[in-house]
Amino acid sequence: MHYMLRSMIDKLKRRSRELKKEIAALYLACKKKNVPWYVKAIAAVVVAYALSPVDLIPDFIPVLGYLDDLVLIPLGITVAIKLIPQPVMEECRREAEGLFKDGKPRNWKAGAVIILIWIILLWVIVSKVFSIELP
């Protein structure tokens, strides 16, 4: 039993390191000239959200709170990688080897955008509930 748990934890740690490397590679792909603009936009959104210190769905919400970490980010990474030409992605992966050695950087701009989305959403809900109209 202990061996199975240890094996599962090691597997999750390995997958986490792989995802960090993929995020770094996507970041580098956004800077490449031979990547179409719309693919850069998708990759930039994925990277910004993955590095954001604020989640779209806060972790304290049961089950849904970890949905973005377990589903949305890996799905976004997968989609972005599939859209980037394979030789470019392989080059970016090689370049990304040491990019996040000091830990995952935080993207406070993306965090601010997510906070703004929550503020707007709360304003819409409160204004509908209390029938508040803008002047």
matplotlib code that plots the C-alpha trace (Angstrom):
import matplotlib.pyplot as plt

x = [0.0, 2.8, 4.7, 1.6, 1.1, 4.8, 4.7, 1.6, 3.2, 6.4, 4.4, 2.5, 5.7, 7.2, 4.1, 4.2, 7.8, 6.8, 4.0, 6.3, 8.7, 5.8, 4.6, 8.1, 8.3, 4.9, 6.2, 9.2, 7.0, 5.1, 8.3, 8.9, 8.3, 7.2, 4.3, 0.9, -0.4, -3.6, -1.6, 0.6, -2.5, -3.8, -0.4, -0.1, -3.5, -2.5, 0.8, -0.6, -3.3, -0.9, 1.4, -1.3, -1.3, -5.2, -7.4, -10.5, -12.2, -10.9, -9.5, -11.7, -14.8, -15.2, -14.4, -14.7, -11.8, -9.2, -10.9, -8.8, -5.6, -6.4, -8.3, -8.3, -4.5, -3.4, -6.2, -5.0, -1.4, -2.4, -4.4, -1.6, 1.1, -0.9, -1.3, 2.5, 4.6, 6.4, 10.0, 9.3, 7.9, 10.9, 13.3, 11.4, 11.4, 15.2, 15.5, 13.1, 15.2, 16.6, 14.0, 12.1, 14.9, 14.3, 10.6, 7.5, 7.3, 4.1, 2.2, 0.6, -0.9, -2.9, -3.9, -5.2, -7.2, -8.8, -9.6, -11.2, -13.3, -14.5, -15.3, -17.3, -19.1, -19.9, -21.1, -23.5, -24.9, -25.3, -26.9, -29.4, -30.3, -30.7, -31.9, -29.1, -28.7, -25.7, -26.2]
y = [0.0, 2.4, 1.6, 2.3, 5.7, 6.6, 5.5, 7.7, 10.7, 10.3, 10.0, 13.3, 15.1, 13.9, 15.1, 18.4, 18.9, 18.0, 20.5, 23.3, 22.5, 22.6, 26.0, 27.3, 26.0, 27.6, 30.9, 30.6, 29.6, 32.9, 34.7, 32.7, 34.3, 31.1, 30.6, 32.1, 35.0, 33.2, 30.3, 32.8, 34.3, 30.9, 29.9, 33.3, 32.9, 29.4, 30.5, 33.6, 31.6, 28.8, 31.4, 33.5, 33.6, 33.8, 31.0, 31.6, 29.1, 29.6, 26.5, 26.8, 25.9, 22.1, 20.0, 22.8, 24.7, 22.2, 21.7, 24.4, 22.9, 19.3, 19.8, 23.4, 24.0, 20.6, 20.8, 24.3, 23.2, 20.2, 22.4, 25.0, 22.4, 20.7, 24.0, 24.8, 23.3, 20.2, 21.4, 24.7, 23.0, 20.7, 23.6, 25.5, 22.4, 22.3, 26.0, 25.6, 23.1, 25.7, 28.4, 27.7, 26.2, 28.8, 27.9, 28.9, 32.7, 34.4, 36.5, 39.2, 40.8, 37.7, 37.6, 41.1, 40.2, 37.3, 39.5, 42.0, 39.3, 38.3, 41.9, 42.4, 39.1, 40.1, 43.5, 41.9, 39.5, 42.2, 44.6, 42.0, 40.9, 44.4, 46.0, 48.5, 50.5, 52.5, 56.3]
z = [0.0, 1.0, -2.2, -4.4, -2.7, -3.1, -6.7, -7.4, -5.7, -7.7, -10.9, -10.0, -9.3, -12.6, -14.5, -12.7, -13.8, -17.4, -17.3, -16.1, -19.0, -21.5, -20.1, -20.5, -24.1, -24.9, -23.5, -25.8, -28.8, -28.4, -29.3, -32.5, -35.9, -37.6, -35.2, -36.5, -34.5, -33.4, -32.1, -30.2, -28.7, -27.5, -26.1, -24.4, -22.7, -21.5, -20.2, -18.5, -16.8, -15.8, -14.2, -12.7, -8.9, -9.0, -10.3, -12.4, -10.1, -6.5, -4.9, -1.8, -3.9, -3.4, -6.4, -8.9, -7.3, -8.5, -11.9, -13.6, -12.2, -13.1, -16.4, -17.9, -17.7, -19.1, -21.8, -22.8, -22.9, -25.1, -27.5, -27.8, -28.4, -31.1, -32.9, -32.9, -35.6, -34.3, -35.1, -33.4, -30.3, -30.1, -30.3, -27.6, -25.3, -25.6, -24.9, -21.9, -20.0, -17.5, -17.7, -14.5, -12.4, -9.6, -9.3, -11.2, -11.9, -11.1, -13.7, -11.7, -14.9, -15.6, -12.0, -12.2, -15.3, -13.5, -10.5, -12.8, -14.4, -10.9, -10.0, -13.2, -12.6, -9.0, -10.1, -12.7, -10.1, -7.4, -9.9, -11.1, -7.6, -6.2, -9.5, -9.5, -12.7, -13.9, -14.0]

ax = plt.figure().add_subplot(projection="3d")
ax.plot(x, y, z, "-o")
ax.set_aspect("equal")
plt.show()
